[in-house]
Amino acid sequence: MQLFAYTNDLGQAQDVVQEAFCRALARWNKISKYEDPVAWVRRVAWNLATNKFRRAQVAMAFLRKQREERVEGPSPDRVALAAALATLPENHRRAVILHHLADLPIAEIAAQENVAEGTVKSWLSRGRTALATQLKEKRNV
């Protein structure tokens, strides 16, 4: 219960307690002679929980640092494309995204959307035409 309160994660608390008992078992000849072997197990479990917490903090800091260094803001073209895509009807937008961004063939999109291939071709044509118009207007502004 102590380690659950400390870690706020029942699974992690159980893991560190189990690991502490495994370590005690491996050294039982020595630990059994201690005045309070339970205190030794408790201390080891607390140390393991603290070490896990520290490792998790270091890993999160590393990941944040990696993300900060590599993630750039969207380019103006990407912002314009996202805004233009948002103006399309949902089925046209989905067809354009699936075909041009996800590289799905028309037949696969038709199967996924449960429509004929001709319908997907129509959605793509109308979507591309609307996108071209939207993007052209954005550039002229």
N, CA, C and O atoms as a DFTB+ gen file, in Angstrom:
564 C
 N C O
     1  1       0.818      -1.178       0.000
     2  2       0.000       0.000       0.000
     3  2       0.874       1.259       0.000
     4  3       0.519       2.260      -0.622
     5  1       2.011       1.208       0.694
     6  2       2.895       2.361       0.761
     7  2       3.413       2.731      -0.622
     8  3       3.414       3.901      -1.003
     9  1       3.848       1.731      -1.363
    10  2       4.432       2.000      -2.677
    11  2       3.369       2.396      -3.685
    12  3       3.652       3.159      -4.609
    13  1       2.163       1.898      -3.528
    14  2       1.076       2.346      -4.398
    15  2       0.815       3.830      -4.160
    16  3       0.619       4.590      -5.109
    17  1       0.813       4.238      -2.903
    18  2       0.624       5.653      -2.584
    19  2       1.777       6.494      -3.124
    20  3       1.581       7.634      -3.543
    21  1       2.967       5.927      -3.110
    22  2       4.155       6.649      -3.588
    23  2       4.172       6.754      -5.106
    24  3       4.460       7.820      -5.651
    25  1       3.865       5.650      -5.797
    26  2       3.956       5.635      -7.258
    27  2       2.652       6.016      -7.942
    28  3       2.661       6.453      -9.093
    29  1       1.539       5.856      -7.250
    30  2       0.212       6.083      -7.817
    31  2      -0.044       5.171      -9.014
    32  3      -0.794       5.520      -9.926
    33  1       0.585       4.010      -8.997
    34  2       0.443       3.019     -10.074
    35  2       0.533       1.636      -9.443
    36  3       1.612       1.192      -9.052
    37  1      -0.604       0.962      -9.347
    38  2      -0.648      -0.324      -8.661
    39  2       0.270      -1.343      -9.322
    40  3       0.972      -2.077      -8.625
    41  1       0.280      -1.403     -10.627
    42  2       1.140      -2.346     -11.342
    43  2       2.615      -2.109     -11.060
    44  3       3.372      -3.050     -10.818
    45  1       3.012      -0.860     -11.093
    46  2       4.412      -0.535     -10.821
    47  2       4.761      -0.856      -9.371
    48  3       5.847      -1.365      -9.093
    49  1       3.858      -0.566      -8.454
    50  2       4.101      -0.876      -7.045
    51  2       4.275      -2.381      -6.855
    52  3       5.172      -2.825      -6.139
    53  1       3.418      -3.154      -7.499
    54  2       3.535      -4.609      -7.395
    55  2       4.850      -5.096      -7.995
    56  3       5.481      -6.004      -7.454
    57  1       5.257      -4.505      -9.095
    58  2       6.514      -4.903      -9.745
    59  2       7.722      -4.665      -8.840
    60  3       8.585      -5.534      -8.711
    61  1       7.781      -3.498      -8.220
    62  2       8.955      -3.213      -7.394
    63  2       8.971      -4.059      -6.122
    64  3      10.041      -4.444      -5.651
    65  1       7.805      -4.348      -5.569
    66  2       7.755      -5.219      -4.396
    67  2       8.206      -6.627      -4.775
    68  3       8.972      -7.259      -4.047
    69  1       7.729      -7.106      -5.907
    70  2       8.137      -8.436      -6.355
    71  2       9.644      -8.486      -6.602
    72  3      10.310      -9.446      -6.216
    73  1      10.171      -7.459      -7.238
    74  2      11.617      -7.414      -7.487
    75  2      12.396      -7.382      -6.172
    76  3      13.444      -8.017      -6.056
    77  1      11.891      -6.649      -5.186
    78  2      12.567      -6.586      -3.884
    79  2      12.574      -7.964      -3.224
    80  3      13.583      -8.369      -2.647
    81  1      11.471      -8.675      -3.303
    82  2      11.434     -10.018      -2.723
    83  2      12.346     -10.981      -3.480
    84  3      12.971     -11.848      -2.867
    85  1      12.429     -10.841      -4.791
    86  2      13.347     -11.687      -5.568
    87  2      14.795     -11.432      -5.153
    88  3      15.582     -12.369      -5.024
    89  1      15.133     -10.190      -4.950
    90  2      16.487      -9.861      -4.516
    91  2      16.754     -10.384      -3.106
    92  3      17.856     -10.837      -2.795
    93  1      15.733     -10.315      -2.267
    94  2      15.890     -10.844      -0.908
    95  2      16.093     -12.355      -0.947
    96  3      16.925     -12.887      -0.212
    97  1      15.353     -13.037      -1.782
    98  2      15.478     -14.482      -1.892
    99  2      16.883     -14.884      -2.347
   100  3      17.447     -15.863      -1.858
   101  1      17.434     -14.122      -3.279
   102  2      18.771     -14.428      -3.781
   103  2      19.837     -14.236      -2.696
   104  3      20.905     -14.843      -2.768
   105  1      19.558     -13.409      -1.705
   106  2      20.528     -13.116      -0.642
   107  2      20.008     -13.585       0.725
   108  3      20.458     -13.090       1.758
   109  1      19.089     -14.508       0.735
   110  2      18.384     -14.846       1.963
   111  2      19.306     -15.318       3.085
   112  3      19.043     -15.020       4.250
   113  1      20.365     -16.036       2.772
   114  2      21.280     -16.497       3.824
   115  2      21.835     -15.320       4.622
   116  3      22.001     -15.421       5.837
   117  1      22.120     -14.219       3.958
   118  2      22.661     -13.040       4.631
   119  2      21.538     -12.208       5.270
   120  3      21.653     -11.781       6.419
   121  1      20.457     -11.985       4.516
   122  2      19.371     -11.108       4.984
   123  2      18.621     -11.715       6.165
   124  3      18.173     -10.988       7.053
   125  1      18.482     -13.022       6.184
   126  2      17.738     -13.661       7.277
   127  2      18.403     -13.436       8.633
   128  3      17.751     -13.573       9.669
   129  1      19.660     -13.100       8.640
   130  2      20.383     -12.850       9.888
   131  2      20.244     -11.399      10.361
   132  3      20.660     -11.065      11.470
   133  1      19.663     -10.543       9.522
   134  2      19.450      -9.152       9.922
   135  2      18.416      -9.099      11.048
   136  3      17.590      -9.999      11.205
   137  1      18.488      -8.033      11.811
   138  2      17.518      -7.853      12.894
   139  2      16.107      -7.696      12.336
   140  3      15.149      -8.204      12.920
   141  1      15.971      -6.984      11.189
   142  2      14.647      -6.756      10.584
   143  2      14.737      -6.945       9.064
   144  3      14.907      -5.967       8.336
   145  1      14.624      -8.195       8.573
   146  2      14.713      -8.440       7.126
   147  2      13.610      -7.741       6.329
   148  3      13.799      -7.395       5.163
   149  1      12.466      -7.541       6.968
   150  2      11.352      -6.860       6.285
   151  2      11.733      -5.421       5.961
   152  3      11.370      -4.901       4.906
   153  1      12.453      -4.789       6.857
   154  2      12.897      -3.409       6.618
   155  2      13.830      -3.356       5.408
   156  3      13.782      -2.414       4.617
   157  1      14.681      -4.381       5.271
   158  2      15.576      -4.434       4.111
   159  2      14.766      -4.539       2.824
   160  3      15.052      -3.838       1.854
   161  1      13.759      -5.406       2.809
   162  2      12.910      -5.569       1.614
   163  2      12.176      -4.261       1.314
   164  3      12.085      -3.837       0.161
   165  1      11.658      -3.633       2.365
   166  2      10.945      -2.366       2.183
   167  2      11.870      -1.310       1.588
   168  3      11.482      -0.601       0.660
   169  1      13.101      -1.196       2.118
   170  2      14.055      -0.196       1.629
   171  2      14.403      -0.461       0.172
   172  3      14.469       0.472      -0.629
   173  1      14.625      -1.724      -0.180
   174  2      14.948      -2.073      -1.570
   175  2      13.778      -1.727      -2.488
   176  3      13.987      -1.188      -3.575
   177  1      12.563      -2.026      -2.071
   178  2      11.386      -1.706      -2.891
   179  2      11.266      -0.199      -3.099
   180  3      10.995       0.258      -4.210
   181  1      11.470       0.580      -2.020
   182  2      11.423       2.042      -2.155
   183  2      12.512       2.542      -3.099
   184  3      12.261       3.411      -3.934
   185  1      13.708       2.001      -2.970
   186  2      14.803       2.408      -3.858
   187  2      14.483       2.079      -5.308
   188  3      14.747       2.881      -6.203
   189  1      13.921       0.908      -5.539
   190  2      13.556       0.524      -6.912
   191  2      12.495       1.467      -7.474
   192  3      12.584       1.885      -8.629
   193  1      11.504       1.800      -6.672
   194  2      10.454       2.721      -7.125
   195  2      11.038       4.091      -7.441
   196  3      10.680       4.708      -8.445
   197  1      11.932       4.563      -6.589
   198  2      12.573       5.866      -6.817
   199  2      13.409       5.835      -8.095
   200  3      13.378       6.774      -8.891
   201  1      14.156       4.746      -8.282
   202  2      14.970       4.626      -9.498
   203  2      14.108       4.594     -10.748
   204  3      14.457       5.213     -11.753
   205  1      12.979       3.879     -10.701
   206  2      12.072       3.849     -11.868
   207  2      11.538       5.237     -12.168
   208  3      11.458       5.648     -13.325
   209  1      11.173       5.956     -11.112
   210  2      10.657       7.312     -11.280
   211  2      11.717       8.209     -11.922
   212  3      11.415       8.979     -12.835
   213  1      12.939       8.106     -11.448
   214  2      14.029       8.931     -12.000
   215  2      14.305       8.579     -13.448
   216  3      14.500       9.465     -14.280
   217  1      14.324       7.288     -13.756
   218  2      14.557       6.869     -15.146
   219  2      13.449       7.372     -16.063
   220  3      13.709       7.795     -17.190
   221  1      12.216       7.323     -15.575
   222  2      11.093       7.818     -16.373
   223  2      11.223       9.318     -16.619
   224  3      10.937       9.798     -17.717
   225  1      11.657      10.064     -15.590
   226  2      11.849      11.507     -15.760
   227  2      12.943      11.803     -16.775
   228  3      12.790      12.692     -17.613
   229  1      14.037      11.070     -16.706
   230  2      15.141      11.275     -17.651
   231  2      14.674      10.940     -19.065
   232  3      14.987      11.664     -20.010
   233  1      13.931       9.854     -19.213
   234  2      13.440       9.461     -20.540
   235  2      12.487      10.517     -21.101
   236  3      12.567      10.861     -22.280
   237  1      11.592      11.029     -20.266
   238  2      10.653      12.053     -20.733
   239  2      11.391      13.336     -21.119
   240  3      11.059      13.967     -22.122
   241  1      12.376      13.713     -20.334
   242  2      13.159      14.911     -20.668
   243  2      13.890      14.718     -21.984
   244  3      13.951      15.631     -22.807
   245  1      14.444      13.529     -22.183
   246  2      15.132      13.231     -23.436
   247  2      14.159      13.298     -24.618
   248  3      14.474      13.883     -25.654
   249  1      12.984      12.700     -24.455
   250  2      12.002      12.718     -25.544
   251  2      11.530      14.140     -25.847
   252  3      11.379      14.515     -27.010
   253  1      11.300      14.924     -24.802
   254  2      10.893      16.318     -25.034
   255  2      11.974      17.075     -25.788
   256  3      11.685      17.860     -26.692
   257  1      13.213      16.833     -25.406
   258  2      14.329      17.518     -26.053
   259  2      14.431      17.103     -27.521
   260  3      14.677      17.939     -28.390
   261  1      14.244      15.831     -27.790
   262  2      14.284      15.350     -29.167
   263  2      13.163      15.984     -29.978
   264  3      13.376      16.418     -31.110
   265  1      11.988      16.036     -29.404
   266  2      10.844      16.608     -30.107
   267  2      11.072      18.090     -30.361
   268  3      10.779      18.585     -31.449
   269  1      11.593      18.801     -29.368
   270  2      11.817      20.227     -29.513
   271  2      12.815      20.527     -30.618
   272  3      12.671      21.518     -31.334
   273  1      13.814      19.690     -30.759
   274  2      14.841      19.957     -31.744
   275  2      14.379      19.646     -33.166
   276  3      14.821      20.296     -34.113
   277  1      13.521      18.688     -33.321
   278  2      13.192      18.205     -34.657
   279  2      11.882      18.711     -35.222
   280  3      11.710      18.744     -36.440
   281  1      10.972      19.097     -34.380
   282  2       9.647      19.484     -34.864
   283  2       9.666      20.951     -35.250
   284  3       9.954      21.826     -34.433
   285  1       9.359      21.194     -36.487
   286  2       9.261      22.565     -36.968
   287  2       7.793      22.900     -37.166
   288  3       6.957      22.008     -37.304
   289  1       7.493      24.152     -37.178
   290  2       6.120      24.563     -37.435
   291  2       5.745      24.250     -38.877
   292  3       6.616      24.107     -39.735
   293  1       4.457      24.146     -39.137
   294  2       4.033      23.855     -40.498
   295  2       4.395      24.998     -41.441
   296  3       4.364      26.171     -41.070
   297  1       4.733      24.624     -42.654
   298  2       5.074      25.639     -43.649
   299  2       3.805      26.381     -44.067
   300  3       2.703      25.872     -43.861
   301  1       3.938      27.562     -44.644
   302  2       2.763      28.303     -45.101
   303  2       1.946      27.501     -46.127
   304  3       0.719      27.586     -46.156
   305  1       2.644      26.724     -46.966
   306  2       1.929      25.901     -47.944
   307  2       1.079      24.842     -47.253
   308  3      -0.048      24.574     -47.667
   309  1       1.619      24.248     -46.208
   310  2       0.878      23.208     -45.479
   311  2      -0.337      23.813     -44.779
   312  3      -1.408      23.207     -44.754
   313  1      -0.171      24.997     -44.216
   314  2      -1.289      25.681     -43.566
   315  2      -2.371      25.993     -44.589
   316  3      -3.558      25.803     -44.328
   317  1      -1.955      26.471     -45.748
   318  2      -2.921      26.785     -46.805
   319  2      -3.638      25.525     -47.284
   320  3      -4.847      25.548     -47.514
   321  1      -2.898      24.427     -47.435
   322  2      -3.507      23.170     -47.858
   323  2      -4.511      22.680     -46.827
   324  3      -5.608      22.257     -47.192
   325  1      -4.159      22.729     -45.547
   326  2      -5.074      22.285     -44.495
   327  2      -6.342      23.135     -44.483
   328  3      -7.445      22.613     -44.320
   329  1      -6.180      24.439     -44.657
   330  2      -7.344      25.324     -44.686
   331  2      -8.214      25.031     -45.902
   332  3      -9.441      25.026     -45.805
   333  1      -7.585      24.788     -47.040
   334  2      -8.345      24.488     -48.255
   335  2      -9.050      23.136     -48.128
   336  3     -10.200      22.997     -48.547
   337  1      -8.376      22.149     -47.558
   338  2      -9.000      20.830     -47.356
   339  2     -10.218      20.940     -46.451
   340  3     -11.199      20.223     -46.645
   341  1     -10.167      21.818     -45.476
   342  2     -11.270      21.974     -44.531
   343  2     -12.536      22.494     -45.201
   344  3     -13.636      22.313     -44.679
   345  1     -12.386      23.139     -46.355
   346  2     -13.564      23.688     -47.041
   347  2     -14.269      22.650     -47.915
   348  3     -15.400      22.868     -48.349
   349  1     -13.603      21.525     -48.172
   350  2     -14.194      20.504     -49.041
   351  2     -15.281      19.724     -48.322
   352  3     -15.243      19.583     -47.099
   353  1     -16.261      19.210     -49.083
   354  2     -17.220      18.280     -48.473
   355  2     -16.460      17.073     -47.915
   356  3     -15.403      16.709     -48.431
   357  1     -16.992      16.463     -46.878
   358  2     -16.288      15.405     -46.154
   359  2     -15.841      14.257     -47.060
   360  3     -14.705      13.797     -46.943
   361  1     -16.702      13.786     -47.953
   362  2     -16.318      12.646     -48.800
   363  2     -15.230      13.038     -49.801
   364  3     -14.349      12.227     -50.089
   365  1     -15.268      14.249     -50.334
   366  2     -14.213      14.712     -51.240
   367  2     -12.886      14.828     -50.494
   368  3     -11.839      14.398     -50.978
   369  1     -12.961      15.420     -49.302
   370  2     -11.755      15.601     -48.488
   371  2     -11.139      14.244     -48.143
   372  3      -9.926      14.062     -48.256
   373  1     -11.972      13.300     -47.725
   374  2     -11.465      11.979     -47.367
   375  2     -10.825      11.299     -48.562
   376  3      -9.761      10.694     -48.429
   377  1     -11.456      11.387     -49.737
   378  2     -10.902      10.758     -50.939
   379  2      -9.560      11.376     -51.318
   380  3      -8.617      10.657     -51.646
   381  1      -9.469      12.693     -51.275
   382  2      -8.219      13.373     -51.623
   383  2      -7.111      12.986     -50.640
   384  3      -5.989      12.693     -51.053
   385  1      -7.419      12.985     -49.368
   386  2      -6.408      12.645     -48.358
   387  2      -5.968      11.199     -48.503
   388  3      -4.771      10.912     -48.488
   389  1      -6.922      10.281     -48.645
   390  2      -6.569       8.869     -48.766
   391  2      -5.758       8.584     -50.026
   392  3      -4.831       7.775     -50.004
   393  1      -6.109       9.247     -51.118
   394  2      -5.420       8.968     -52.378
   395  2      -4.055       9.663     -52.455
   396  3      -3.059       9.038     -52.820
   397  1      -4.012      10.939     -52.114
   398  2      -2.781      11.706     -52.321
   399  2      -1.834      11.723     -51.120
   400  3      -0.619      11.819     -51.293
   401  1      -2.371      11.633     -49.921
   402  2      -1.491      11.654     -48.744
   403  2      -1.202      10.252     -48.212
   404  3      -0.092       9.973     -47.759
   405  1      -2.206       9.370     -48.267
   406  2      -2.004       8.001     -47.777
   407  2      -1.620       7.047     -48.902
   408  3      -1.357       5.872     -48.645
   409  1      -1.584       7.525     -50.136
   410  2      -1.197       6.727     -51.308
   411  2      -2.043       5.477     -51.500
   412  3      -1.533       4.445     -51.935
   413  1      -3.321       5.559     -51.183
   414  2      -4.209       4.417     -51.424
   415  2      -4.720       4.456     -52.860
   416  3      -5.050       5.525     -53.373
   417  1      -4.786       3.299     -53.510
   418  2      -5.356       3.267     -54.861
   419  2      -6.870       3.496     -54.815
   420  3      -7.510       3.312     -53.779
   421  1      -7.412       3.893     -55.932
   422  2      -8.842       4.196     -56.021
   423  2      -9.684       2.996     -55.616
   424  3     -10.692       3.154     -54.928
   425  1      -9.284       1.799     -56.031
   426  2     -10.054       0.595     -55.705
   427  2     -10.125       0.384     -54.186
   428  3     -11.166      -0.007     -53.658
   429  1      -9.037       0.638     -53.509
   430  2      -9.016       0.453     -52.052
   431  2      -9.880       1.500     -51.351
   432  3     -10.561       1.198     -50.370
   433  1      -9.847       2.722     -51.857
   434  2     -10.687       3.774     -51.274
   435  2     -12.150       3.426     -51.482
   436  3     -12.966       3.584     -50.574
   437  1     -12.486       2.949     -52.682
   438  2     -13.870       2.566     -52.986
   439  2     -14.337       1.455     -52.050
   440  3     -15.464       1.483     -51.555
   441  1     -13.471       0.485     -51.812
   442  2     -13.834      -0.614     -50.912
   443  2     -14.012      -0.102     -49.486
   444  3     -14.946      -0.505     -48.793
   445  1     -13.132       0.772     -49.052
   446  2     -13.212       1.307     -47.695
   447  2     -14.464       2.148     -47.498
   448  3     -15.110       2.073     -46.453
   449  1     -14.806       2.948     -48.501
   450  2     -15.955       3.840     -48.402
   451  2     -17.261       3.167     -48.822
   452  3     -18.345       3.735     -48.686
   453  1     -17.131       1.943     -49.337
   454  2     -18.298       1.165     -49.769
   455  2     -19.066       1.882     -50.889
   456  3     -20.293       1.978     -50.859
   457  1     -18.307       2.383     -51.879
   458  2     -18.889       3.051     -53.053
   459  2     -18.194       2.519     -54.301
   460  3     -17.188       1.817     -54.208
   461  1     -18.731       2.854     -55.455
   462  2     -18.129       2.443     -56.725
   463  2     -16.848       3.238     -56.986
   464  3     -16.673       4.347     -56.479
   465  1     -15.954       2.644     -57.791
   466  2     -14.701       3.332     -58.119
   467  2     -14.979       4.634     -58.855
   468  3     -14.264       5.618     -58.663
   469  1     -15.993       4.653     -59.683
   470  2     -16.357       5.874     -60.395
   471  2     -16.737       6.999     -59.451
   472  3     -16.454       8.168     -59.715
   473  1     -17.370       6.644     -58.364
   474  2     -17.729       7.651     -57.360
   475  2     -16.475       8.250     -56.742
   476  3     -16.388       9.463     -56.555
   477  1     -15.511       7.406     -56.428
   478  2     -14.251       7.895     -55.857
   479  2     -13.543       8.794     -56.858
   480  3     -13.011       9.839     -56.485
   481  1     -13.532       8.393     -58.136
   482  2     -12.906       9.232     -59.168
   483  2     -13.590      10.585     -59.250
   484  3     -12.930      11.613     -59.404
   485  1     -14.908      10.585     -59.147
   486  2     -15.659      11.836     -59.174
   487  2     -15.304      12.707     -57.970
   488  3     -15.089      13.911     -58.114
   489  1     -15.243      12.098     -56.782
   490  2     -14.882      12.842     -55.578
   491  2     -13.488      13.437     -55.708
   492  3     -13.251      14.585     -55.332
   493  1     -12.563      12.631     -56.250
   494  2     -11.188      13.123     -56.430
   495  2     -11.145      14.294     -57.396
   496  3     -10.480      15.298     -57.142
   497  1     -11.849      14.159     -58.491
   498  2     -11.854      15.227     -59.495
   499  2     -12.431      16.512     -58.911
   500  3     -11.842      17.585     -59.047
   501  1     -13.568      16.398     -58.273
   502  2     -14.203      17.585     -57.686
   503  2     -13.355      18.161     -56.553
   504  3     -13.237      19.378     -56.410
   505  1     -12.772      17.276     -55.756
   506  2     -11.926      17.735     -54.651
   507  2     -10.696      18.475     -55.150
   508  3     -10.352      19.535     -54.627
   509  1     -10.026      17.917     -56.166
   510  2      -8.833      18.571     -56.713
   511  2      -9.181      19.915     -57.344
   512  3      -8.438      20.886     -57.201
   513  1     -10.313      19.966     -58.042
   514  2     -10.738      21.221     -58.665
   515  2     -10.998      22.284     -57.600
   516  3     -10.567      23.429     -57.733
   517  1     -11.706      21.893     -56.545
   518  2     -12.004      22.843     -55.465
   519  2     -10.719      23.272     -54.756
   520  3     -10.558      24.443     -54.410
   521  1      -9.800      22.316     -54.539
   522  2      -8.525      22.668     -53.901
   523  2      -7.734      23.642     -54.754
   524  3      -7.185      24.619     -54.243
   525  1      -7.675      23.380     -56.054
   526  2      -6.939      24.267     -56.959
   527  2      -7.514      25.683     -56.894
   528  3      -6.767      26.660     -56.855
   529  1      -8.820      25.786     -56.882
   530  2      -9.473      27.093     -56.805
   531  2      -9.144      27.781     -55.480
   532  3      -8.777      28.955     -55.455
   533  1      -9.278      27.041     -54.389
   534  2      -8.990      27.597     -53.069
   535  2      -7.538      28.068     -52.957
   536  3      -7.276      29.173     -52.483
   537  1      -6.610      27.237     -53.388
   538  2      -5.193      27.577     -53.275
   539  2      -4.811      28.730     -54.198
   540  3      -3.967      29.555     -53.848
   541  1      -5.422      28.786     -55.355
   542  2      -5.152      29.884     -56.289
   543  2      -5.629      31.202     -55.675
   544  3      -4.938      32.216     -55.762
   545  1      -6.818      31.184     -55.050
   546  2      -7.338      32.383     -54.400
   547  2      -6.436      32.827     -53.260
   548  3      -6.223      34.025     -53.072
   549  1      -5.906      31.886     -52.500
   550  2      -5.017      32.211     -51.371
   551  2      -3.748      32.914     -51.863
   552  3      -3.262      33.855     -51.235
   553  1      -3.221      32.438     -52.997
   554  2      -1.989      33.045     -53.525
   555  2      -2.229      34.446     -54.059
   556  3      -1.342      35.297     -53.997
   557  1      -3.423      34.689     -54.584
   558  2      -3.729      35.995     -55.153
   559  2      -4.050      37.023     -54.073
   560  3      -4.075      38.223     -54.345
   561  1      -4.294      36.560     -52.861
   562  2      -4.658      37.492     -51.792
   563  2      -3.461      38.167     -51.218
   564  3      -3.591      38.984     -50.307
